Amino acid sequence: MKKILLNLALILTISMVWVLICFFGTVNGWWYRPFTNDIDPQSFAVAVDEEIQKEFVGNFAMAIIKNGEVKEEVFYSVGRPVDRNTIFQVASLSKFVSATGVMKLHEMEKIDLDAPVSKYLTRWQLPSSEFDNERVTVRRLLSHTAGLTDGLGYSGFKAPDAVQTLEASLTKAADADEGKSGETKVGIEPNSSWVYSGGGFTLLQLLVEETSGQSFDAFMKENVFAPLQMTQSTYKWSDSLNSELCEFYNADGTKAPHFFYTSLAATSLYTSLADLEKFFMLFLENENNIAERTLSQGSLNSMQESHWDMMGEAIYGLGTFLYVDVGNNQYIIGHDGQSNPPINTALRIDPVSGDGIIVLETGNPDLATRLASDWVFLKTGKVDTLLFTMLQGKMLNMMGVGVLSITVLVIVLAWWRKRKSN
């Protein structure tokens, strides 16, 4: 029995060491190989052009920014040509842009970030729960720490006249992703965990409308898009934009429909590469031209401060992911968007160096995120938040195979030693 216990302890000890090696190796990219090894904008662009030939992509637009200047742009399409002015629907990247509108509302002294959101609402309120809804603040909605457990995910509607009202969508979203209740409600103690919530940003959309007296789209156009000269950006679809909108594709290469949303702030910004390049400049340090007229540096700093850490790593600010620490409590920031039929978008900004990447594409579920995360890895040598998520499957597989191998090896060695002693 003693030998059995010793062998079990040996298996457990070696397995724990192996699991830690796998975890830290994945976090630090010890065995990760990006699609290219060259971060130079021109070389990176050439490598991207080669990469998008290897798998299906319907439409593709990318910009690489260096020291605050756009150095390279790459375009690709299988149908109608795409350029820097082509309009893309950007899925959850919308949240990052929408958050700047909420911060502008705060600067206009129409809201307090730390006040209960219920204070500003008359058209709809969070349903009663076992938790205190008064702890659901604007700041916590922006940082996904308000305790909402909707897990939305919106699938959208095939026709504009099928779109729900904001109030109906918040009560129960008819276009909730499969497996989601669609109910925006407090399901855990506010500020106890980080839980990504599309419903939280739909609630912020209502907040903007209630406190500004304007539609969400009108407020954003007046207070964010116009100052930044983002002339092709809108949350409100118009048929007049059809000629400028990129085509939608399924992953198998067939044409996909254009979906419409109630959840504008969370998932339905229409914008172009050219406009996102202007938005990018808002977050650069020492930016003193048109961007300065949109948000104060104090608001920009608040958006980039960590509002939730996971395993000791900062992951989210106010409406923006914190992808990688670049020192002095500063991060590569941005957001990704993903929906089905496949839309994948990615934005990475290094506010200190002025470097970054913007990727917009349709027809492929994760190409934009992979390219943007590889750009971060090449620049910093670190695995960013979303790349780590993509590598988790491989990491768990390595852990499982390793633990199984260790177990078998210890058992075989124990059997061999017993046989030899006999």
C-alpha positions in Angstrom: 0.0 0.0 0.0 2.9 2.4 0.9 4.4 1.9 -2.6 1.0 2.5 -4.3 0.6 5.8 -2.3 4.2 6.8 -3.2 3.5 6.1 -6.9 0.2 8.1 -6.7 2.1 11.0 -5.1 4.8 10.8 -7.8 2.1 10.9 -10.6 0.4 13.8 -8.9 3.6 15.8 -8.4 4.9 15.3 -11.9 1.5 16.0 -13.4 1.2 19.3 -11.5 4.6 20.4 -12.8 3.6 19.4 -16.3 0.2 21.3 -16.1 2.1 24.4 -14.9 4.6 24.1 -17.7 1.7 23.9 -20.2 -0.1 26.9 -18.7 2.9 29.2 -18.4 4.2 28.0 -21.8 0.9 28.9 -23.4 0.7 32.3 -21.6 4.2 33.2 -22.7 4.0 31.7 -26.2 6.9 29.3 -25.8 5.7 27.0 -28.6 3.4 29.4 -30.5 4.3 30.2 -34.1 2.6 33.2 -35.7 1.9 33.2 -39.4 4.9 35.5 -40.0 8.0 36.5 -38.1 8.3 40.1 -39.5 6.5 43.0 -37.8 7.7 45.6 -40.4 4.4 47.0 -41.8 5.3 46.3 -45.4 6.5 42.8 -44.8 3.5 42.1 -42.5 1.1 43.3 -45.2 2.7 41.0 -47.8 2.5 38.1 -45.4 -1.2 38.9 -44.8 -1.9 39.1 -48.5 -0.4 35.6 -48.8 -2.3 34.3 -45.8 -5.8 35.3 -47.0 -5.2 33.2 -50.1 -5.1 30.0 -48.0 -8.6 30.1 -46.7 -12.0 31.5 -47.6 -12.5 35.2 -47.0 -15.4 37.1 -48.5 -14.2 40.7 -48.0 -11.1 42.0 -46.2 -9.8 45.4 -45.3 -6.7 46.0 -43.0 -4.7 48.9 -41.9 -1.3 48.9 -40.2 -0.4 52.0 -38.2 3.1 53.0 -37.2 3.9 56.0 -35.0 0.4 57.3 -35.6 0.6 57.1 -39.4 -1.2 54.6 -41.6 1.7 52.7 -43.3 0.0 49.9 -45.1 -3.5 49.0 -46.2 -4.6 45.6 -47.6 -7.9 44.8 -49.4 -9.4 41.7 -50.8 -12.8 40.5 -52.0 -14.3 37.6 -53.9 -17.1 39.8 -55.3 -17.7 43.5 -55.4 -14.4 45.3 -54.8 -13.5 46.6 -51.3 -11.6 49.7 -50.5 -10.9 51.9 -47.5 -14.4 53.5 -47.8 -16.3 50.3 -48.0 -18.8 50.0 -45.1 -18.6 46.9 -42.8 -20.9 45.9 -40.0 -18.4 45.4 -37.2 -20.2 43.2 -34.6 -19.0 43.6 -31.0 -16.2 46.1 -32.0 -19.2 48.4 -31.8 -19.0 48.3 -28.0 -15.6 50.1 -28.0 -17.0 52.9 -30.1 -20.3 53.1 -28.2 -18.3 53.4 -24.9 -16.8 56.6 -26.1 -20.3 58.0 -26.5 -21.2 57.0 -22.9 -18.0 58.7 -21.7 -19.0 61.8 -23.7 -22.3 61.8 -21.9 -20.4 61.7 -18.6 -18.3 64.7 -19.7 -21.5 66.6 -20.5 -22.5 66.0 -16.9 -25.7 64.1 -17.9 -24.7 61.0 -16.0 -22.5 59.9 -13.1 -20.5 56.7 -13.9 -20.9 55.5 -10.4 -24.6 56.2 -10.0 -27.2 53.4 -10.3 -28.3 53.2 -14.0 -31.9 53.0 -12.7 -31.7 56.6 -11.7 -31.7 57.7 -15.4 -34.3 55.3 -16.8 -38.0 55.7 -17.2 -38.8 53.5 -20.2 -37.5 50.2 -18.7 -36.0 48.9 -15.5 -34.1 45.8 -14.6 -36.4 43.1 -13.3 -36.3 42.4 -9.5 -33.9 39.7 -8.4 -32.3 38.4 -5.2 -29.5 41.0 -5.8 -29.5 44.8 -5.3 -30.2 46.4 -8.7 -29.0 49.7 -7.3 -25.4 48.3 -7.5 -25.7 48.2 -11.3 -23.9 51.3 -12.2 -22.9 52.8 -15.5 -19.2 52.0 -14.9 -20.0 48.4 -14.1 -22.1 48.1 -17.3 -19.2 49.5 -19.3 -16.8 47.1 -17.7 -19.0 43.9 -17.7 -19.0 43.7 -13.9 -22.6 44.7 -13.3 -23.7 41.1 -12.5 -25.8 40.7 -15.7 -25.9 37.1 -16.9 -27.6 37.4 -20.2 -24.5 36.2 -22.1 -25.8 38.0 -25.3 -24.8 37.4 -28.2 -27.4 38.7 -30.7 -28.2 36.9 -34.0 -30.2 39.8 -35.5 -33.3 39.9 -37.7 -33.5 39.3 -41.5 -35.8 42.2 -42.1 -35.8 45.8 -40.6 -39.5 45.6 -39.7 -38.9 42.6 -37.5 -36.5 44.5 -35.2 -37.8 44.7 -31.6 -38.1 47.9 -29.6 -35.3 48.5 -27.0 -37.6 47.7 -24.2 -38.9 44.5 -25.6 -35.3 43.4 -26.4 -34.1 44.1 -22.9 -37.1 42.1 -21.5 -36.4 39.1 -23.8 -34.3 39.4 -26.9 -36.0 37.5 -29.8 -32.7 37.3 -31.6 -30.7 35.9 -28.7 -28.0 33.5 -29.7 -28.9 29.8 -29.4 -28.8 28.6 -25.8 -29.2 32.1 -24.3 -32.3 33.2 -22.4 -32.3 36.6 -23.9 -33.3 38.2 -20.6 -31.3 41.1 -19.4 -31.2 40.7 -15.6 -28.9 40.7 -12.6 -28.0 37.0 -12.0 -24.9 37.4 -9.8 -23.8 39.9 -7.2 -22.7 43.1 -9.0 -18.9 43.7 -9.0 -18.3 40.0 -7.9 -17.2 38.7 -11.4 -16.5 39.7 -15.0 -19.2 38.4 -17.2 -19.4 39.6 -20.8 -22.9 41.1 -21.4 -24.4 42.3 -24.7 -27.5 43.1 -22.8 -25.5 45.5 -20.6 -24.6 47.6 -23.7 -28.1 47.5 -25.0 -29.1 49.0 -21.6 -26.4 51.6 -22.1 -28.0 52.4 -25.5 -31.3 53.1 -23.6 -29.4 55.2 -21.1 -28.0 57.4 -23.9 -31.4 57.9 -25.4 -33.1 58.7 -22.1 -30.5 61.2 -20.9 -29.7 62.9 -24.2 -33.2 63.1 -25.6 -31.9 61.9 -28.9 -31.8 58.5 -30.7 -28.6 56.6 -30.0 -27.5 57.1 -33.6 -28.1 60.8 -33.6 -26.2 61.3 -30.3 -23.2 59.3 -31.6 -23.2 61.2 -34.9 -23.3 64.6 -33.2 -20.9 63.9 -30.4 -18.4 61.3 -31.7 -18.6 60.8 -35.4 -18.8 64.5 -36.5 -15.9 65.7 -34.3 -13.7 62.9 -35.5 -14.9 63.4 -39.1 -16.1 59.8 -39.3 -18.4 60.6 -42.2 -19.3 57.0 -43.1 -20.2 55.7 -39.7 -23.7 55.1 -38.5 -25.8 52.8 -36.3 -29.0 53.4 -38.3 -29.2 51.6 -41.5 -30.4 53.3 -44.7 -31.0 51.6 -48.0 -29.0 54.5 -49.6 -25.9 52.9 -48.1 -26.4 49.6 -50.0 -23.9 50.5 -52.7 -21.2 51.1 -50.1 -21.9 48.1 -47.9 -19.6 45.1 -48.3 -21.2 41.8 -49.2 -21.9 39.1 -46.6 -20.8 35.5 -46.9 -21.2 32.2 -45.2 -18.0 30.2 -44.3 -18.7 27.9 -47.2 -18.5 30.8 -49.7 -22.2 31.2 -50.3 -23.9 34.6 -50.0 -25.3 35.4 -46.6 -28.1 37.8 -45.7 -27.7 41.2 -44.1 -29.0 41.1 -40.5 -30.5 44.0 -38.6 -30.4 44.7 -34.8 -32.1 46.3 -31.9 -28.8 46.1 -30.1 -27.1 48.9 -32.0 -24.5 49.9 -29.2 -23.6 46.2 -28.6 -23.2 44.9 -32.2 -24.4 47.0 -35.1 -22.1 49.8 -35.9 -21.6 50.3 -39.7 -18.2 51.9 -40.4 -15.3 51.9 -42.8 -11.6 51.3 -42.5 -11.0 55.0 -43.2 -13.3 56.0 -40.3 -11.8 53.5 -37.9 -8.3 54.9 -38.7 -9.7 58.3 -37.5 -11.1 56.7 -34.4 -7.8 55.0 -33.7 -6.0 58.4 -33.5 -8.3 59.4 -30.6 -6.4 57.1 -28.2 -2.8 58.0 -29.0 -0.8 59.8 -26.4 0.0 63.5 -27.1 -2.7 63.6 -29.7 -3.6 67.3 -30.0 -5.6 67.7 -33.2 -9.2 66.9 -34.0 -9.3 64.0 -31.5 -8.8 66.3 -28.6 -12.2 67.8 -29.2 -14.0 64.5 -28.7 -13.0 63.2 -25.3 -10.8 64.6 -22.5 -7.6 62.8 -21.7 -9.1 62.0 -18.3 -11.9 60.1 -19.9 -9.6 58.3 -22.3 -7.4 57.3 -19.3 -10.4 56.0 -17.5 -11.3 53.8 -20.4 -7.8 52.3 -20.4 -7.5 51.6 -16.7 -8.1 48.1 -15.5 -11.6 47.5 -14.1 -11.2 43.8 -13.8 -8.2 41.5 -13.4 -8.2 37.7 -14.0 -5.4 35.5 -12.7 -3.4 38.7 -11.9 -3.8 40.0 -15.5 -5.8 43.1 -16.4 -8.4 42.1 -19.0 -11.0 45.0 -19.4 -11.4 48.7 -19.0 -14.4 50.7 -19.8 -15.7 49.3 -23.1 -12.2 48.1 -24.2 -10.2 44.9 -23.8 -6.8 45.3 -22.3 -4.8 42.9 -24.4 -1.2 43.1 -23.2 0.6 45.1 -20.6 3.3 47.4 -22.2 4.5 48.8 -18.9 3.6 51.6 -16.5 0.0 50.3 -16.2 -0.5 50.9 -19.9 -1.9 48.4 -22.3 -2.5 47.5 -25.9 -6.2 48.2 -26.1 -9.1 47.6 -28.5 -11.9 45.3 -29.2 -12.9 42.4 -31.5 -16.2 41.6 -33.1 -17.6 38.2 -34.1 -21.0 37.1 -35.4 -22.6 34.5 -37.6 -22.8 34.4 -40.6 -19.2 35.1 -40.2 -18.2 38.7 -39.5 -14.9 39.1 -37.7 -13.3 42.4 -36.8 -10.3 43.4 -34.7 -8.7 46.6 -33.5 -5.4 46.8 -31.5 -4.0 50.2 -30.3 -0.7 50.8 -28.5 -1.4 54.3 -27.2 2.3 54.8 -26.2 4.0 54.0 -29.5 1.1 55.0 -31.8 1.3 51.5 -33.4 -1.7 49.4 -34.2 -3.7 47.3 -36.5 -7.3 47.3 -37.8 -8.8 44.3 -39.5 -12.3 44.0 -41.0 -13.6 40.9 -42.8 -16.6 38.8 -43.7 -16.9 35.1 -44.5 -14.3 33.8 -42.0 -15.1 33.3 -38.3 -11.8 34.2 -36.7 -9.2 35.4 -39.3 -9.2 39.1 -38.1 -8.7 38.1 -34.5 -5.8 35.7 -35.4 -4.0 38.3 -37.5 -4.4 41.1 -34.9 -3.3 38.8 -32.1 -0.3 37.7 -34.1 0.6 41.4 -34.7 0.5 41.8 -30.9 2.7 38.7 -30.3 5.3 39.9 -32.9 5.3 43.4 -31.3 5.5 42.4 -27.6 6.4 38.7 -27.5 3.3 38.2 -25.4 0.1 36.2 -26.0 -2.9 38.5 -25.8 -6.2 37.8 -24.1 -8.0 36.5 -27.2 -5.0 34.5 -28.5 -4.8 32.7 -25.1 -8.5 31.8 -25.5 -7.9 30.4 -28.9 -4.9 28.4 -27.6 -6.8 26.9 -24.6 -7.9 23.8 -26.5 -4.4 23.0 -27.5 -3.2 23.7 -24.0 -5.8 21.4 -22.4 -5.0 18.7 -24.9 -1.3 18.9 -24.1 -2.1 18.8 -20.4 -4.3 15.7 -20.8 -1.9 13.8 -23.0 1.0 14.6 -20.7 -0.8 13.6 -17.5 -1.9 10.3 -19.2 1.6 9.6 -20.4 3.1 10.4 -17.0 0.5 8.0 -15.3 1.3 5.2 -17.8 5.0 5.7 -17.4 5.0 5.6 -13.6 2.8 2.5 -13.6 5.1 0.8 -16.1 8.2 1.7 -14.1 6.5 0.5 -10.9 5.6 -2.8 -12.5 9.1 -3.2 -13.9 10.8 -2.5 -10.6 8.5 -4.9 -8.8 9.2 -7.6 -11.4 12.9 -7.0 -11.2 12.9 -7.2 -7.4 11.1 -10.6 -7.6 
